Amino acid sequence: MKSLYPAIAVALALSTPVYAQSADQLVNDTATPGDVLTYGMGYGQQRYSQLDQINADNVGQLTPAWVYSLDDSRGQESHPLVKDGVMYVTTHRSTMALDAKSGKQIWKNLIEYPAETPRVACCGIVNRGAALYEGKLFRTTLDANVVAMDAATGEEIWKTNSIDFKNGYSFTVAPLVVNGVVIVGISGGEYGIRGYIEAYDAETGEQLWRTYTVPAPGEPGSETWPETDAWERGGGPAWLTGTYDADLDTVYWGTGNAGSWNAGLRPGDNLYTTSILALNPKTGEIKWHYQTTPNDPFDYDATNELVLAELDGQKVIMQANRNGFFYVLDRESGKLLAANKFVDRVDWATDIDLETGRPNQTEVATAARTGEQVEFWPSALGGKNWSPISYNQNTGLAYINTQNIGMNYKAVEPTYRAGVFYFGAEFSWSWPEGERGFLRAIDPMSGEVKWESGTDIPRYAGIMSTAGNVVFTGQQTGEFEAFHAETGEKLYEFNVGTGIVGQPMTWEQDGDQYVALAVGSGAVYTLFSGDERLAATPSGGAVWAFKLSK
C-alpha cells in the first residue's frame, strides 16, 4: 500500500485532529449528527437520520457543495464515513481522507494487488467502505487482505492476509468493528469456495476466529449436505456487512448462495447458505440461524443488509431478500414474524409458512432441481440486488429499490477448477416489457406498498431517509433523486454525469446539513440491467456533496 503526499497528509492531519473512536461512540453513532462512524449510519443500518434542516419543503434548493474525483472507472459502492470534519471513502484500489466541508484531499493511499486479481472477483470490482475504531481506519482488499491504517495520516499499521485469492476468494465488504473485534465476510460464491465470516484483533491484526458458513462432516448442519465432497465447494459467501445489537451483544450476518447452482447434486437444505446468522462477536459461535431459501438453485443470496428496528415494541431484524420476500424476524430468537412479497412476480414459491419458516415452493423450483429448462422470477439478480434499503422511524416504512427481471435456467453438470466460475447451470435473462424496477415504500409487517416510482432501468443505488421527510437515492443514468417519504412525490433531481450505485449519507457541520454519496456505476451494471441506453452514461467515479443554497 503506497501513501501519497505523506508530508501534506501529516500537516493537514495536525490542523484537522482525528480523535479516537471508542466502542461506546460506535454504539451511539445515530445520536451524533456531526459524525457518521459506521457503515449504514448506525449499527442497525437503518440508513435513517434525525437531521431535518434539509426537508420536503426545501430539498428543491439543494446545490452541489463540492465534488471530488475518485480517479477510477469501476463501480463505486463505498459508504463514506465522517469523523471530526474528515470524510473517509474507498475504492477497490485506493483509500482517501477528505476535508468534509471542502472536499479537498488530506491523504490518499493506493492499494497494490496482483494484476490477475480482478479475474477471480465476480460481479463488480468494488469496495464498500471502511470502519473506524480508536484512531484506526480498517478496510478490506480485493486480494483478500484486511488492513488497518492510521486515520490521521493513512499510514499502514498492519495488514493480514485471509486466504489465497487465486482460488476464487476476495473481499469487497466494509468491516464491522465490535468492541475491538474487526469482523469481515468473504466473497466468491460463484467460484466453488467454502464461505466464512471471520474476525481480527483491531490492535494487532491477529485472526481471532473464523466461522465457516458450510460445515464440514460431523459439524452442526453437516447433516443437511449429501455424503459427498460437495461441502468443500459449497458456497455461502458473506459479502455484505452485518449489523450489531449491543444490548444482546449479537452480530447478525447474511450468507449467500450454495455452490454450484445445480441444487439437484446437493440434496438437503445446505446449511448455512442463504441464511441469516446470529453470532457471538467474541467467538463467532452461531447462536441461531434462519434459512430463507433451502437447497437454493437460483442464486438467492441472503447477504442483503439486516436492518434492526423496533416494531410494536418488539426488537426485530428486517431483510428484503433476493428471493422476493421481505422477512421480519424476532432479533433474540430468530422466530419468523412476517414474510411478504415485495415484488410483483415471485413464482418459485407461493408464500412462506409462518409456523415452520419454510417456503412453500412451486413446480418451477421442483423442475429446476430435476434439470428441466425453466423461467423463474425474480432472477438471480434478485427482487432486490445489493443496494441497501432504508427504514424510516417516523413513517414506519421501508424503502426498497426493487427489480422486475426474470431468468431462463437449466441445471448442468458443473466442472470445478480453482479460480474459475462454478455455476452448474446455463442461464440467460428474461427482460419484461416496460418498467424493470421500482423504488417502493412498504409496510414491513403487511407488505403493503404505500407508493412506488418505476423506472425502465432498475436503480442500484442505496437509499437513505431522514426526519425531514425525504428519501434519497439515485439512478444508473446519473440522476441523484429526492422523494417525499410519505407520498412518493419526486422533489429534486440533479444529474451527476455518471451512473449511481453508491450509498447516500448525511451529516451536520458548522450549522449546515450535507448529503453525500459516491457515484460511478461501472460496466457490470450495464450488463445486469440489460439496457443498451446505459452506453450513453459514461463511467467515472467521484464523491458529490450537497447542501442547501443560501
C-alpha positions as CSV (number, residue, x, y, z in Angstrom):
1,M,0.0,0.0,0.0
2,K,1.6,3.3,-1.1
3,S,0.9,6.5,0.7
4,L,0.7,9.7,-1.5
5,Y,1.8,13.1,-0.2
6,P,2.7,11.9,3.3
7,A,4.1,15.3,4.4
8,I,1.0,17.1,3.3
9,A,-1.1,14.4,5.0
10,V,0.6,14.9,8.3
11,A,0.4,18.7,8.1
12,L,-3.3,18.6,7.3
13,A,-3.9,15.9,9.9
14,L,-2.4,18.2,12.6
15,S,-4.7,21.0,11.5
16,T,-7.7,18.7,11.4
17,P,-7.4,16.5,14.5
18,V,-8.8,12.9,14.4
19,Y,-9.8,11.7,17.8
20,A,-10.1,8.0,18.8
21,Q,-13.4,6.3,18.3
22,S,-14.5,4.3,21.3
23,A,-16.8,1.3,21.4
24,D,-19.4,3.5,23.0
25,Q,-19.2,6.1,20.3
26,L,-19.8,3.4,17.7
27,V,-22.8,2.1,19.6
28,N,-24.2,5.7,19.8
29,D,-23.4,6.7,16.3
30,T,-27.0,7.7,15.4
31,A,-27.0,10.2,18.3
32,T,-24.2,12.3,16.9
33,P,-25.3,14.0,13.7
34,G,-21.9,15.6,13.2
35,D,-20.3,12.2,12.7
36,V,-21.1,9.1,10.6
37,L,-18.9,6.4,12.2
38,T,-20.4,3.2,11.0
39,Y,-21.5,1.6,7.7
40,G,-25.2,2.1,7.3
41,M,-25.3,5.2,9.6
42,G,-25.6,3.1,12.8
43,Y,-25.0,-0.4,13.9
44,G,-28.6,-1.2,13.0
45,Q,-28.2,0.0,9.3
46,Q,-31.5,1.8,9.1
47,R,-29.9,4.5,6.9
48,Y,-32.1,7.0,8.6
49,S,-31.1,10.4,10.0
50,Q,-32.8,12.6,12.6
51,L,-31.5,15.6,10.7
52,D,-34.2,17.8,9.2
53,Q,-32.6,21.0,8.1
54,I,-33.0,19.6,4.6
55,N,-36.7,18.7,4.4
56,A,-39.5,18.0,2.0
57,D,-40.3,21.7,1.8
58,N,-36.8,22.9,0.8
59,V,-34.9,20.0,-0.7
60,G,-35.5,21.5,-4.1
61,Q,-33.0,24.1,-3.1
62,L,-30.1,21.6,-2.8
63,T,-27.0,22.6,-4.6
64,P,-23.6,21.0,-5.0
65,A,-21.2,21.9,-2.2
66,W,-18.2,20.1,-3.8
67,V,-17.1,17.2,-5.9
68,Y,-14.0,15.0,-5.6
69,S,-12.7,12.7,-8.4
70,L,-12.0,9.2,-7.3
71,D,-9.9,8.7,-10.5
72,D,-11.5,5.3,-11.1
73,S,-13.9,3.9,-13.7
74,R,-15.1,0.9,-11.7
75,G,-18.4,0.7,-9.8
76,Q,-18.4,3.0,-6.7
77,E,-20.4,1.5,-3.8
78,S,-18.4,2.9,-0.9
79,H,-20.2,4.2,2.1
80,P,-18.5,7.4,3.2
81,L,-17.7,7.9,6.9
82,V,-17.2,11.3,8.7
83,K,-15.4,12.0,11.9
84,D,-14.3,15.4,13.2
85,G,-14.8,17.1,9.8
86,V,-12.8,14.4,7.9
87,M,-14.5,12.1,5.4
88,Y,-13.2,8.6,4.6
89,V,-14.0,6.9,1.4
90,T,-12.7,3.8,-0.5
91,T,-12.4,2.4,-4.0
92,H,-11.1,-1.1,-4.9
93,R,-7.6,0.4,-5.4
94,S,-7.4,3.4,-3.0
95,T,-8.4,4.9,0.4
96,M,-8.9,8.6,0.8
97,A,-9.4,11.1,3.6
98,L,-11.1,14.4,2.6
99,D,-11.9,17.6,4.2
100,A,-15.7,17.0,4.7
101,K,-16.5,20.7,4.2
102,S,-14.5,21.5,1.1
103,G,-13.8,18.1,-0.4
104,K,-10.1,18.7,-0.5
105,Q,-7.9,15.6,-0.2
106,I,-6.0,15.2,3.0
107,W,-4.3,11.9,2.2
108,K,-4.6,9.1,-0.3
109,N,-3.3,5.6,-0.2
110,L,-3.1,3.3,-3.2
111,I,-3.8,-0.5,-2.9
112,E,-1.3,-2.7,-4.7
113,Y,-2.6,-6.1,-5.6
114,P,-1.6,-8.6,-8.3
115,A,-2.8,-7.8,-11.8
116,E,-4.7,-11.1,-12.1
117,T,-6.8,-10.4,-9.0
118,P,-9.9,-9.0,-10.8
119,R,-10.2,-12.2,-12.8
120,V,-11.5,-14.0,-9.7
121,A,-13.8,-11.3,-8.4
122,C,-17.3,-11.8,-9.6
123,C,-19.9,-9.2,-10.4
124,G,-18.2,-5.9,-9.9
125,I,-14.6,-4.7,-8.9
126,V,-15.7,-2.7,-5.9
127,N,-15.1,-1.9,-2.3
128,R,-18.0,-0.9,0.0
129,G,-16.2,1.2,2.6
130,A,-14.2,1.4,5.8
131,A,-14.6,1.2,9.5
132,L,-13.3,3.4,12.3
133,Y,-12.1,2.5,15.8
134,E,-9.6,4.1,18.3
135,G,-7.9,6.3,15.7
136,K,-7.6,3.5,13.1
137,L,-9.3,3.0,9.8
138,F,-9.9,-0.5,8.6
139,R,-10.7,-1.8,5.1
140,T,-10.5,-5.0,3.0
141,T,-8.8,-5.5,-0.3
142,L,-9.8,-7.4,-3.4
143,D,-6.9,-9.9,-3.0
144,A,-8.3,-11.0,0.4
145,N,-6.4,-8.8,2.9
146,V,-7.6,-6.9,5.9
147,V,-5.7,-3.6,6.5
148,A,-5.5,-1.1,9.4
149,M,-4.3,2.4,8.8
150,D,-3.7,5.5,10.9
151,A,-6.8,7.6,10.4
152,A,-4.8,10.8,10.7
153,T,-2.1,10.0,8.2
154,G,-3.2,7.0,6.2
155,E,0.0,5.1,7.1
156,E,-0.4,1.3,7.3
157,I,-0.4,-0.1,10.8
158,W,-1.0,-3.8,10.0
159,K,-2.0,-6.0,7.1
160,T,-3.2,-9.6,7.4
161,N,-3.9,-12.0,4.6
162,S,-7.0,-14.1,5.0
163,I,-6.6,-16.6,2.2
164,D,-5.2,-17.2,-1.3
165,F,-7.3,-15.1,-3.7
166,K,-6.3,-17.3,-6.6
167,N,-8.8,-20.0,-5.6
168,G,-11.7,-17.5,-6.1
169,Y,-11.7,-15.7,-2.8
170,S,-11.9,-11.9,-2.4
171,F,-13.0,-9.1,-0.1
172,T,-15.4,-6.3,-1.1
173,V,-17.0,-5.9,2.3
174,A,-16.8,-2.9,4.7
175,P,-15.6,-4.3,8.0
176,L,-17.8,-4.2,11.2
177,V,-15.9,-3.3,14.4
178,V,-17.4,-4.5,17.6
179,N,-15.6,-3.9,20.9
180,G,-12.1,-4.1,19.3
181,V,-13.0,-7.0,17.0
182,V,-12.9,-6.4,13.3
183,I,-15.4,-8.7,11.5
184,V,-15.4,-9.4,7.8
185,G,-17.1,-11.8,5.3
186,I,-15.6,-13.4,2.3
187,S,-16.8,-13.1,-1.4
188,G,-16.6,-15.7,-4.1
189,G,-19.8,-17.7,-4.1
190,E,-19.6,-18.4,-7.9
191,Y,-16.1,-19.9,-7.7
192,G,-16.7,-23.0,-5.7
193,I,-15.4,-21.5,-2.4
194,R,-16.2,-22.6,1.1
195,G,-17.6,-19.4,2.6
196,Y,-16.8,-17.9,6.0
197,I,-17.1,-14.9,8.4
198,E,-14.0,-14.1,10.5
199,A,-12.6,-11.6,13.0
200,Y,-9.3,-9.9,13.7
201,D,-7.9,-8.1,16.7
202,A,-8.1,-4.4,16.0
203,E,-4.8,-3.6,17.7
204,T,-2.6,-6.4,16.2
205,G,-4.4,-7.8,13.2
206,E,-4.3,-11.3,14.7
207,Q,-7.1,-13.6,13.5
208,L,-9.4,-14.3,16.4
209,W,-11.9,-16.7,14.9
210,R,-13.3,-18.0,11.7
211,T,-16.9,-19.4,11.3
212,Y,-17.4,-21.4,8.1
213,T,-20.8,-21.0,6.5
214,V,-20.6,-24.5,5.2
215,P,-20.0,-27.1,7.9
216,A,-17.5,-29.9,7.5
217,P,-18.7,-33.5,8.0
218,G,-19.6,-34.0,11.7
219,E,-20.1,-30.4,12.4
220,P,-23.6,-29.0,13.2
221,G,-25.5,-28.5,10.0
222,S,-23.4,-31.1,8.0
223,E,-26.4,-33.4,8.0
224,T,-28.1,-31.0,5.6
225,W,-25.4,-31.8,2.9
226,P,-25.0,-35.1,1.0
227,E,-22.3,-37.5,2.0
228,T,-20.0,-36.3,-0.8
229,D,-17.3,-33.6,-1.1
230,A,-19.9,-31.0,-2.2
231,W,-19.4,-29.1,1.1
232,E,-15.8,-28.3,0.1
233,R,-17.2,-26.1,-2.7
234,G,-20.5,-25.3,-1.0
235,G,-20.5,-21.5,-1.4
236,G,-22.1,-19.4,1.3
237,P,-20.2,-16.2,0.8
238,A,-20.8,-13.3,3.2
239,W,-20.0,-10.3,1.1
240,L,-22.2,-7.6,2.8
241,T,-21.6,-6.1,6.2
242,G,-23.6,-7.3,9.2
243,T,-25.3,-5.5,12.0
244,Y,-24.9,-5.4,15.7
245,D,-27.2,-5.3,18.8
246,A,-25.2,-4.0,21.7
247,D,-27.9,-5.0,24.3
248,L,-27.9,-8.6,23.1
249,D,-24.2,-8.5,22.2
250,T,-25.1,-10.2,19.0
251,V,-23.9,-9.7,15.4
252,Y,-26.2,-10.6,12.6
253,W,-24.8,-11.6,9.2
254,G,-26.3,-12.9,6.0
255,T,-24.9,-15.6,3.8
256,G,-25.1,-16.2,0.1
257,N,-25.9,-18.9,-2.4
258,A,-24.8,-22.5,-2.3
259,G,-22.4,-23.8,-5.0
260,S,-22.9,-24.9,-7.6
261,W,-26.3,-23.6,-8.8
262,N,-27.2,-27.2,-9.6
263,A,-29.1,-28.0,-6.5
264,G,-30.0,-31.5,-7.6
265,L,-26.4,-32.5,-6.9
266,R,-26.5,-31.4,-3.3
267,P,-29.8,-32.7,-1.8
268,G,-30.7,-31.3,1.5
269,D,-31.2,-27.8,2.9
270,N,-27.4,-27.0,2.6
271,L,-26.9,-25.0,5.8
272,Y,-25.7,-22.4,6.4
273,T,-26.0,-21.0,2.9
274,T,-28.8,-18.4,2.1
275,S,-29.2,-17.9,5.8
276,I,-29.4,-15.2,8.5
277,L,-26.9,-15.9,11.3
278,A,-26.8,-14.6,14.8
279,L,-23.2,-14.7,16.1
280,N,-21.3,-14.1,19.2
281,P,-18.8,-11.3,18.2
282,K,-16.1,-12.6,20.6
283,T,-16.1,-16.2,19.4
284,G,-18.0,-16.4,16.2
285,E,-20.3,-19.0,17.7
286,I,-23.7,-19.3,15.9
287,K,-26.5,-18.5,18.4
288,W,-29.3,-19.2,15.9
289,H,-29.9,-19.3,12.2
290,Y,-32.8,-18.8,9.8
291,Q,-32.6,-20.1,6.3
292,T,-34.5,-18.2,3.6
293,T,-34.1,-20.5,0.6
294,P,-33.3,-24.1,1.4
295,N,-31.4,-26.1,-1.3
296,D,-31.2,-22.9,-3.3
297,P,-30.9,-23.4,-7.1
298,F,-31.4,-19.7,-8.0
299,D,-28.5,-17.8,-6.5
300,Y,-30.9,-16.2,-3.9
301,D,-28.3,-14.8,-1.6
302,A,-29.4,-13.8,1.9
303,T,-26.5,-11.4,2.2
304,N,-28.6,-8.3,2.0
305,E,-28.4,-5.8,4.9
306,L,-30.1,-7.0,8.1
307,V,-31.9,-3.9,9.4
308,L,-32.5,-3.6,13.2
309,A,-35.7,-1.9,14.4
310,E,-38.5,-2.0,16.9
311,L,-41.9,-2.7,15.6
312,D,-44.8,-2.5,18.0
313,G,-42.3,-2.7,20.9
314,Q,-40.6,-5.8,19.6
315,K,-36.9,-5.9,18.6
316,V,-36.7,-7.2,15.1
317,I,-34.5,-7.9,12.1
318,M,-35.8,-7.0,8.6
319,Q,-34.4,-8.1,5.3
320,A,-35.5,-7.6,1.7
321,N,-34.2,-10.9,0.3
322,R,-33.1,-11.6,-3.2
323,N,-35.8,-14.3,-3.4
324,G,-38.6,-11.6,-3.5
325,F,-39.8,-11.9,0.1
326,F,-39.5,-9.3,2.9
327,Y,-38.6,-11.0,6.1
328,V,-39.2,-9.8,9.7
329,L,-37.7,-11.9,12.5
330,D,-37.5,-11.7,16.2
331,R,-34.0,-10.5,17.0
332,E,-33.4,-12.6,20.0
333,S,-34.8,-15.9,18.9
334,G,-34.8,-15.8,15.1
335,K,-38.5,-16.7,15.0
336,L,-40.2,-15.6,11.8
337,L,-42.8,-12.9,12.3
338,A,-43.7,-11.9,8.8
339,A,-42.7,-12.7,5.2
340,N,-44.4,-10.9,2.3
341,K,-43.6,-10.5,-1.4
342,F,-42.2,-7.1,-2.2
343,V,-42.0,-7.5,-5.9
344,D,-44.9,-8.2,-8.3
345,R,-43.7,-11.6,-9.7
346,V,-42.4,-14.4,-7.5
347,D,-43.0,-17.8,-9.0
348,W,-40.6,-20.1,-7.3
349,A,-42.7,-20.1,-4.1
350,T,-46.3,-19.2,-3.2
351,D,-45.6,-18.0,0.3
352,I,-43.6,-18.6,3.5
353,D,-45.1,-20.7,6.2
354,L,-45.0,-18.6,9.3
355,E,-45.1,-21.7,11.6
356,T,-42.2,-23.6,10.0
357,G,-40.5,-20.6,8.4
358,R,-40.1,-22.6,5.2
359,P,-41.1,-21.5,1.7
360,N,-44.0,-23.3,0.0
361,Q,-42.2,-24.0,-3.2
362,T,-43.8,-24.4,-6.7
363,E,-43.3,-26.7,-9.6
364,V,-40.8,-24.1,-11.0
365,A,-38.4,-24.9,-8.2
366,T,-39.0,-28.6,-8.5
367,A,-38.4,-28.6,-12.2
368,A,-35.2,-26.6,-11.8
369,R,-33.8,-29.2,-9.5
370,T,-34.5,-32.0,-11.8
371,G,-32.7,-30.5,-14.8
372,E,-35.7,-29.1,-16.7
373,Q,-35.5,-25.8,-18.6
374,V,-37.4,-23.2,-16.5
375,E,-38.1,-19.5,-16.4
376,F,-38.1,-18.1,-12.9
377,W,-38.9,-14.8,-11.2
378,P,-37.2,-12.9,-9.7
379,S,-33.9,-13.7,-11.5
380,A,-30.6,-14.5,-9.9
381,L,-30.2,-10.7,-9.6
382,G,-33.0,-10.8,-7.1
383,G,-36.1,-8.9,-6.3
384,K,-33.5,-6.6,-4.8
385,N,-29.8,-6.8,-5.5
386,W,-27.1,-5.4,-3.2
387,S,-28.5,-1.8,-3.0
388,P,-29.3,-1.2,0.7
389,I,-32.8,-0.3,1.9
390,S,-33.7,2.4,4.5
391,Y,-36.2,2.2,7.4
392,N,-37.7,5.4,8.5
393,Q,-38.7,5.6,12.1
394,N,-41.2,8.4,11.6
395,T,-43.2,6.9,8.7
396,G,-42.7,3.3,9.8
397,L,-41.9,2.4,6.1
398,A,-39.1,0.5,4.5
399,Y,-37.8,2.0,1.2
400,I,-36.5,-0.6,-1.3
401,N,-35.1,-0.4,-4.8
402,T,-36.6,-3.5,-6.5
403,Q,-36.0,-5.3,-9.7
404,N,-38.5,-6.8,-12.2
405,I,-36.3,-9.2,-14.1
406,G,-36.6,-13.0,-14.8
407,M,-34.2,-15.7,-15.8
408,N,-34.1,-18.7,-18.1
409,Y,-32.3,-21.6,-16.3
410,K,-31.2,-25.2,-16.9
411,A,-29.1,-27.1,-14.5
412,V,-26.0,-28.8,-16.0
413,E,-23.1,-30.8,-14.6
414,P,-20.5,-28.4,-13.1
415,T,-16.8,-28.8,-13.5
416,Y,-14.6,-27.4,-10.7
417,R,-11.4,-25.7,-11.4
418,A,-9.9,-23.4,-8.8
419,G,-10.5,-19.7,-9.6
420,V,-12.9,-20.4,-12.4
421,F,-16.7,-19.9,-12.4
422,Y,-18.5,-22.8,-10.9
423,F,-22.1,-22.2,-12.0
424,G,-23.5,-25.7,-12.9
425,A,-26.3,-24.0,-14.9
426,E,-26.9,-22.5,-18.3
427,F,-28.9,-19.2,-18.0
428,S,-30.0,-16.0,-19.7
429,W,-32.0,-13.0,-18.6
430,S,-35.8,-12.6,-19.3
431,W,-36.5,-9.0,-19.8
432,P,-40.0,-7.6,-19.2
433,E,-41.8,-5.0,-21.3
434,G,-41.8,-1.6,-19.7
435,E,-40.5,-0.9,-16.2
436,R,-37.7,-3.1,-14.9
437,G,-37.6,-1.8,-11.4
438,F,-39.4,0.3,-8.7
439,L,-38.5,2.4,-5.7
440,R,-41.1,1.2,-3.3
441,A,-42.2,2.2,0.2
442,I,-43.7,-0.7,2.0
443,D,-45.2,-1.6,5.4
444,P,-42.7,-4.1,6.9
445,M,-45.3,-6.3,8.6
446,S,-48.0,-6.4,6.0
447,G,-46.0,-5.9,2.8
448,E,-48.5,-3.2,1.6
449,V,-47.0,-0.9,-1.0
450,K,-47.7,2.7,0.1
451,W,-46.2,4.3,-3.0
452,E,-43.8,3.5,-5.8
453,S,-41.7,5.1,-8.5
454,G,-41.0,2.9,-11.6
455,T,-38.0,3.1,-14.0
456,D,-37.2,1.4,-17.3
457,I,-33.7,0.7,-15.9
458,P,-33.5,-0.6,-12.3
459,R,-32.0,1.6,-9.6
460,Y,-28.9,0.0,-8.0
461,A,-28.2,2.9,-5.6
462,G,-28.6,2.6,-1.9
463,I,-31.4,4.6,-0.1
464,M,-31.4,7.0,2.8
465,S,-34.3,8.6,4.6
466,T,-34.5,11.5,7.1
467,A,-36.6,13.1,9.7
468,G,-37.1,15.9,7.1
469,N,-39.5,13.5,5.3
470,V,-37.1,13.0,2.4
471,V,-35.9,9.8,0.7
472,F,-32.6,10.0,-1.2
473,T,-31.4,7.5,-3.9
474,G,-30.1,7.6,-7.5
475,Q,-30.4,6.1,-11.0
476,Q,-27.9,4.4,-13.2
477,T,-28.5,7.2,-15.8
478,G,-27.0,9.7,-13.3
479,E,-29.9,11.3,-11.5
480,F,-29.4,11.9,-7.8
481,E,-33.0,12.0,-6.6
482,A,-35.1,13.0,-3.6
483,F,-38.7,11.9,-2.9
484,H,-41.3,12.8,-0.3
485,A,-41.1,10.0,2.3
486,E,-44.9,9.8,2.8
487,T,-46.3,10.4,-0.7
488,G,-43.5,9.4,-3.1
489,E,-43.6,12.7,-5.0
490,K,-40.3,13.5,-6.6
491,L,-39.0,16.7,-5.0
492,Y,-35.5,17.0,-6.5
493,E,-33.2,15.7,-9.2
494,F,-29.6,16.5,-10.2
495,N,-27.6,14.7,-12.8
496,V,-24.0,13.9,-11.6
497,G,-22.9,12.9,-15.1
498,T,-22.3,9.2,-14.4
499,G,-24.3,6.3,-13.1
500,I,-25.1,6.0,-9.3
501,V,-24.8,2.7,-7.4
502,G,-23.4,4.2,-4.2
503,Q,-24.9,4.9,-0.8
504,P,-26.2,8.3,0.3
505,M,-25.3,9.5,3.8
506,T,-25.7,12.8,5.7
507,W,-24.1,14.8,8.5
508,E,-24.2,18.2,10.1
509,Q,-21.2,20.6,10.1
510,D,-20.9,24.3,11.2
511,G,-24.7,24.7,11.1
512,D,-25.2,23.1,7.6
513,Q,-26.6,19.7,6.8
514,Y,-24.7,17.9,4.0
515,V,-25.8,14.9,1.9
516,A,-23.0,13.0,0.1
517,L,-22.6,9.8,-2.0
518,A,-20.0,8.1,-4.2
519,V,-21.1,7.9,-7.8
520,G,-19.9,5.9,-10.9
521,S,-21.6,2.7,-11.9
522,G,-19.0,0.7,-13.8
523,A,-19.6,-1.5,-16.8
524,V,-21.0,-4.5,-14.9
525,Y,-24.3,-2.8,-14.1
526,T,-25.0,-2.2,-17.8
527,L,-24.8,-5.9,-18.2
528,F,-27.1,-6.5,-15.2
529,S,-29.7,-4.1,-16.4
530,G,-29.8,-5.3,-20.0
531,D,-30.3,-1.9,-21.4
532,E,-28.1,-0.5,-24.2
533,R,-29.2,3.0,-23.3
534,L,-26.7,3.0,-20.4
535,A,-24.0,3.2,-23.1
536,A,-24.8,6.9,-23.1
537,T,-23.9,7.2,-19.4
538,P,-20.2,7.5,-19.1
539,S,-18.2,5.8,-16.3
540,G,-16.0,7.7,-13.9
541,G,-16.0,7.7,-10.1
542,A,-16.5,10.7,-7.8
543,V,-17.9,11.8,-4.4
544,W,-20.5,14.5,-4.6
545,A,-21.6,16.6,-1.6
546,F,-24.8,18.7,-1.5
547,K,-26.2,21.3,0.9
548,L,-29.0,24.0,0.8
549,S,-28.2,27.1,-1.2
550,K,-28.2,30.3,0.7
